[in-house]
Each structure stands twice: as C-alpha cells, then as structure tokens.
Amino acid sequence: MRLQDKVAIVTGAASGIGNEIARTFAREGAKIVIADLKGAEDAAKAIDSTGRRALGVTMDVTSEDAVEKGITQAIKVFGQIDILVSNAGIQIVAPIEQFEFAKWKTLLAVHLDGAFLTTRAVVRQMYKQKTGGSIIYMGSVHSKEASPLKAPYVTAKHGLEGLAKVVAKEGAKHNVRANVICPGFVRTPLVEKQIPEQAKELGISEDDVIKKVMLKETVDGEFTTVQDVAETALFFASFESNALTGQSLVVSHGWFMQ
C-alpha cells in the first residue's frame, strides 16, 4: 500500500472532498486524523470503528488554539504526522459592491488563516521528526482565473498557491513538500448551494448555471468528482521526492489548461 502507516491529517473531512481523500488514504494504509467543525468523530468511526487507525478531532481551523490542540492530540495518539491535506473551506457568493466585509474576512480566515495555522503546526512536527512530509492545499481552478461573484474565494485560492511555494522552498531541506490541487466544479453540498444562489444573482435558470457557467469550459460537460480529487491527493502524498514540490495540478475536465 502506498501510504502504509503514514499519518495524515485532513481538514474539512467529515464530508465531501475531504472525506473521500481520508477514505482513499485509509485504503492505502494511512492512519487518518479527520479534523472538522462537526461530525469528525462519526466520520473517523466510519473509517475505523476500533479507533486504532482513525481519529476524529473537532477543529475550527481559524482558531490558533483549536488548531494547536487538535494537532497535539493527533501527535499524542499516533506519534507522528506525515501528511496534511488543508481542505477546509466555505463559499459565499455576491457582487463585490454588495459583499459584506465581515463575510469577506470569514471566508479568507477559513481558507488562508486555516491553511497557515495547520501548516505551521504540522511543519514543526515534520521538521522535528526528520522524516519528511507532504502538505497538500485544496485550491481550485479559481487559483488560476476568476469568476464573477467570488471575489474573496478567488483571492483566497490564489493565495494558497503563494503559500505552497513558500512552504516548498522553506521545507525542502527537511524533505517537506507542498503542492496544490486545483479542482474544477465538484458537485458537493458547497457547489449545490451555489447553483440557486448564482441563478438568482445572474438572472438565469439553475440548469443554465450548470451548463453555461460551471461546466461551459470543460471538454465534456462533466463535473470533476470527489474520486478524481482524492486520487490526485494520493499522488501528491505518495510522491516522496523534492522533484515534485511547489506545484499546482488542475483537475477540471479541461476547464483550465495550462
């Protein structure tokens, strides 16, 4: 198995993309720490009811104290950290002239503060272990380009690419790698919520939001799946060389081609 006895922390993993990544890593032999605001313990039990290979940690990634406590708990239980998948995220859509500053700050805090706080906590442990590690950020095609109504989301996802590049340079001497996955639209609850919101803001039908906004630029009119993203995360997590670090990989059915 490609991740035998590696310890992986996945934030926002009680459902959606994060949960599929956690399950995929577990199938490849990893011990899993699921970190989420709610549902973490149940999600961990669904992976391993014995608690020996999966741990649920309640964590608000925007709270320095909560992150430090969660990472400390993970180390206490499993003794090490080899992989971080910084996946926790939210979405809020509105025209920029109507965007509430409080909501702007909330979205940036989840995506950027959360990525920073979890990264800082795990690299301290990775450096101490001297066994290397892999940090994976959940970006988006919006790490590469923009869409209307998503000013803070696009800003945050662009920011994750910058963070990954810095972590890659600083972590290289410790064999700690950092990369970004940039999915297209994945039909998770987060995306389902956007469909009626965008339909209202753009004055079009929900079907047109899917066909003419979300999937317009794909080569086949298909959503990216959680399995597509999880397999990409597995690739980054299992690649143990600095030859692949500081990079981003778009998984979008051709929506964005570099």
Backbone torsions as a table, in degrees:
resi	resn	phi	psi	omega
1	MET	NA	144.8	-168.5
2	ARG	-74.9	-20.0	-178.9
3	LEU	-126.2	32.9	-174.5
4	GLN	-52.8	118.8	176.5
5	ASP	62.4	13.1	168.6
6	LYS	-72.5	150.6	177.3
7	VAL	-107.6	121.7	-176.3
8	ALA	-119.3	129.2	173.0
9	ILE	-102.4	127.0	179.1
10	VAL	-123.8	118.2	179.0
11	THR	-87.2	153.3	-177.7
12	GLY	61.2	38.0	-169.2
13	ALA	-106.7	11.0	177.4
14	ALA	-73.7	-18.0	-179.5
15	SER	-156.3	176.2	171.3
16	GLY	62.4	-143.5	-176.6
17	ILE	-59.8	-45.9	-178.0
18	GLY	-59.7	-40.0	-179.8
19	ASN	-66.9	-39.5	178.3
20	GLU	-66.4	-37.7	176.2
21	ILE	-63.1	-45.4	179.7
22	ALA	-59.2	-44.3	-179.9
23	ARG	-65.7	-39.9	179.2
24	THR	-65.3	-44.2	177.8
25	PHE	-62.2	-40.9	179.9
26	ALA	-63.1	-40.8	178.0
27	ARG	-63.3	-24.7	179.1
28	GLU	-94.1	13.9	171.7
29	GLY	98.3	0.6	-177.7
30	ALA	-77.7	153.1	166.7
31	LYS	-90.3	135.0	-167.6
32	ILE	-115.5	135.2	170.0
33	VAL	-114.1	113.4	177.5
34	ILE	-94.6	119.8	-179.8
35	ALA	-114.7	124.1	-179.3
36	ASP	-159.7	165.3	179.2
37	LEU	-66.8	-37.3	177.9
38	LYS	-152.2	154.6	177.0
39	GLY	83.6	3.5	-175.7
40	ALA	-64.7	-45.0	-177.4
41	GLU	-64.7	-42.8	178.7
42	ASP	-63.9	-40.8	179.5
43	ALA	-64.8	-38.0	178.2
44	ALA	-66.7	-42.2	178.9
45	LYS	-63.4	-32.6	178.2
46	ALA	-67.1	-26.6	177.1
47	ILE	-83.1	-44.6	179.6
48	ASP	-149.7	103.4	-175.9
49	SER	-67.6	-18.0	-179.4
50	THR	-77.5	-21.1	-178.2
51	GLY	80.6	1.5	-177.9
52	ARG	-80.5	-25.3	-175.6
53	ARG	-125.8	5.5	177.4
54	ALA	-148.3	134.5	-176.9
55	LEU	-129.7	133.6	174.8
56	GLY	-101.9	129.8	-178.7
57	VAL	-127.0	122.6	174.9
58	THR	-74.2	122.9	-174.3
59	MET	-147.5	126.5	167.3
60	ASP	-95.0	108.7	-172.7
61	VAL	-69.0	-10.0	177.6
62	THR	-88.5	-4.1	-178.9
63	SER	-103.7	117.1	179.4
64	GLU	-57.1	-43.3	-178.6
65	ASP	-64.9	-44.0	-178.8
66	ALA	-64.9	-40.4	179.3
67	VAL	-65.3	-48.0	-178.8
68	GLU	-61.0	-42.2	179.0
69	LYS	-65.3	-41.3	-179.8
70	GLY	-65.0	-43.0	179.6
71	ILE	-67.8	-40.1	176.9
72	THR	-60.4	-41.5	178.4
73	GLN	-63.3	-42.6	179.2
74	ALA	-61.5	-42.9	179.7
75	ILE	-66.3	-40.1	179.6
76	LYS	-61.3	-39.4	-177.4
77	VAL	-77.8	-46.4	-172.1
78	PHE	-107.2	-12.8	173.1
79	GLY	84.1	-8.9	-177.1
80	GLN	-162.6	169.4	171.7
81	ILE	-138.8	126.1	-178.5
82	ASP	-113.9	-25.5	-173.8
83	ILE	-141.3	135.1	168.7
84	LEU	-121.3	128.2	168.7
85	VAL	-112.0	106.7	179.6
86	SER	-86.7	94.2	-170.3
87	ASN	-115.6	-17.0	-175.6
88	ALA	-57.4	133.1	-179.7
89	GLY	-163.5	161.0	174.9
90	ILE	-135.2	170.9	177.4
91	GLN	-137.7	135.6	174.5
92	ILE	-135.8	126.9	-178.6
93	VAL	-116.7	136.9	177.3
94	ALA	-174.8	153.2	173.6
95	PRO	-62.2	148.6	-173.7
96	ILE	-62.2	-32.4	-178.9
97	GLU	-71.8	-15.5	179.2
98	GLN	-108.0	-1.3	-173.1
99	PHE	-72.3	126.1	179.8
100	GLU	-75.0	135.0	-177.8
101	PHE	-60.4	-38.5	179.5
102	ALA	-61.3	-39.9	179.3
103	LYS	-71.1	-36.7	174.4
104	TRP	-56.6	-49.7	-177.9
105	LYS	-65.4	-36.5	179.3
106	THR	-63.7	-46.4	-178.6
107	LEU	-65.3	-44.7	179.0
108	LEU	-63.1	-36.9	-179.7
109	ALA	-63.1	-44.7	-179.2
110	VAL	-63.5	-48.3	-174.7
111	HIS	-77.2	-47.6	-173.2
112	LEU	-93.2	-49.5	177.0
113	ASP	-61.7	-40.7	179.3
114	GLY	-61.9	-42.6	178.6
115	ALA	-65.0	-43.0	179.4
116	PHE	-63.8	-50.0	-175.4
117	LEU	-63.4	-42.5	179.3
118	THR	-70.6	-37.3	177.5
119	THR	-62.2	-49.0	-178.4
120	ARG	-57.8	-42.8	-178.6
121	ALA	-66.3	-42.1	-175.8
122	VAL	-79.5	-33.0	-179.5
123	VAL	-67.9	-31.5	175.2
124	ARG	-57.9	-42.2	179.0
125	GLN	-72.4	-41.8	179.9
126	MET	-61.4	-44.0	178.7
127	TYR	-62.3	-40.7	-179.4
128	LYS	-64.5	-39.6	-178.8
129	GLN	-67.5	-34.1	-176.9
130	LYS	62.4	32.9	178.7
131	THR	-119.1	10.2	179.4
132	GLY	78.6	-174.4	179.3
133	GLY	173.7	169.6	-179.1
134	SER	-130.4	126.1	175.6
135	ILE	-113.6	127.1	-175.6
136	ILE	-123.6	123.1	178.4
137	TYR	-101.5	140.2	176.6
138	MET	-90.3	96.7	176.0
139	GLY	-87.3	-139.7	-175.9
140	SER	-172.9	165.6	168.1
141	VAL	-59.0	-20.6	176.2
142	HIS	-76.6	1.1	166.2
143	SER	-77.1	-13.7	-174.9
144	LYS	-113.3	-31.3	-176.2
145	GLU	-146.9	-179.9	-174.2
146	ALA	-118.2	159.1	170.7
147	SER	-135.4	151.7	176.2
148	PRO	-60.6	153.2	172.0
149	LEU	77.3	4.1	-172.5
150	LYS	-127.8	40.6	-174.2
151	ALA	-54.6	-52.6	-177.9
152	PRO	-70.5	-33.3	179.4
153	TYR	-64.6	-47.8	178.9
154	VAL	-62.6	-42.2	177.9
155	THR	-59.9	-46.9	-179.1
156	ALA	-64.2	-44.3	-177.1
157	LYS	-68.5	-33.9	171.7
158	HIS	-64.2	-39.7	-178.8
159	GLY	-62.7	-34.4	180.0
160	LEU	-63.1	-32.9	177.0
161	GLU	-65.0	-41.2	177.9
162	GLY	-64.0	-42.7	178.8
163	LEU	-61.6	-44.2	-179.3
164	ALA	-60.4	-39.2	-179.1
165	LYS	-66.5	-39.6	178.0
166	VAL	-67.1	-45.8	179.4
167	VAL	-61.1	-38.0	178.5
168	ALA	-62.5	-43.3	-179.7
169	LYS	-69.6	-43.6	-179.0
170	GLU	-71.5	-34.3	-175.3
171	GLY	-83.9	-11.1	-172.9
172	ALA	-56.4	-43.5	-177.9
173	LYS	-68.3	-14.1	176.9
174	HIS	-103.8	5.7	-175.5
175	ASN	58.7	35.8	173.9
176	VAL	-103.1	121.2	-175.7
177	ARG	-104.0	152.8	178.0
178	ALA	-138.6	129.6	-179.3
179	ASN	-143.4	166.1	-176.6
180	VAL	-125.9	133.2	171.2
181	ILE	-98.0	132.2	-177.1
182	CYS	-120.3	83.9	-179.2
183	PRO	-74.9	155.4	165.2
184	GLY	-78.9	-160.9	179.7
185	PHE	-67.8	124.7	175.6
186	VAL	-112.1	131.9	-171.8
187	ARG	-80.5	68.6	175.7
188	THR	-95.4	172.7	175.7
189	PRO	-55.8	-32.4	178.4
190	LEU	-61.9	-41.8	179.4
191	VAL	-75.7	-39.9	178.2
192	GLU	-56.3	-38.7	179.9
193	LYS	-65.5	-32.9	-177.7
194	GLN	-70.9	-28.4	-172.1
195	ILE	-59.4	-54.8	177.6
196	PRO	-67.5	-31.8	179.3
197	GLU	-63.8	-44.9	-179.7
198	GLN	-71.0	-35.3	177.5
199	ALA	-58.5	-43.1	179.9
200	LYS	-67.0	-46.7	-177.1
201	GLU	-67.3	-36.8	-175.8
202	LEU	-92.2	-10.7	179.2
203	GLY	70.4	34.6	179.1
204	ILE	-129.1	172.7	-179.6
205	SER	-76.6	160.6	177.2
206	GLU	-62.8	-35.9	177.8
207	ASP	-63.2	-38.3	178.4
208	ASP	-70.2	-31.0	175.4
209	VAL	-60.3	-44.1	-179.2
210	ILE	-66.8	-50.7	-172.5
211	LYS	-79.1	-38.5	-170.9
212	LYS	-102.9	-10.4	178.4
213	VAL	-116.8	-61.3	-172.7
214	MET	-70.6	-42.6	-172.7
215	LEU	-112.9	8.2	-175.6
216	LYS	-56.1	-41.4	-173.2
217	GLU	-93.8	3.9	178.2
218	THR	-76.3	162.0	-179.3
219	VAL	-81.7	-16.7	-174.0
220	ASP	-137.5	7.7	178.9
221	GLY	67.4	27.9	-176.2
222	GLU	-114.3	146.2	172.0
223	PHE	-73.0	148.6	166.0
224	THR	-69.4	144.4	-178.1
225	THR	-103.3	161.4	176.3
226	VAL	-62.8	-31.4	178.1
227	GLN	-67.0	-38.8	176.8
228	ASP	-57.4	-45.0	-177.2
229	VAL	-70.4	-40.6	-178.9
230	ALA	-63.9	-39.1	178.6
231	GLU	-66.8	-33.8	176.3
232	THR	-68.0	-41.5	177.1
233	ALA	-61.9	-40.0	178.3
234	LEU	-62.6	-40.3	177.6
235	PHE	-59.4	-49.6	179.3
236	PHE	-64.4	-41.4	-175.9
237	ALA	-67.3	-33.1	-174.6
238	SER	-93.3	-7.1	179.8
239	PHE	-84.7	108.2	-170.2
240	GLU	-104.6	51.1	178.9
241	SER	-144.2	144.5	175.7
242	ASN	-68.5	-1.1	175.1
243	ALA	-65.1	-23.5	179.3
244	LEU	-123.0	86.8	178.5
245	THR	-152.6	151.9	-178.1
246	GLY	70.6	23.2	-174.9
247	GLN	-113.3	163.2	172.9
248	SER	-130.5	142.7	-177.3
249	LEU	-126.4	121.6	-179.4
250	VAL	-85.9	129.7	-179.8
251	VAL	-125.6	87.9	-164.7
252	SER	-144.6	16.8	-174.5
253	HIS	55.8	36.1	173.8
254	GLY	80.5	11.1	-179.4
255	TRP	-60.0	-45.8	177.6
256	PHE	-121.5	123.0	-179.6
257	MET	-116.2	121.0	-178.9
258	GLN	-83.6	NA	NA
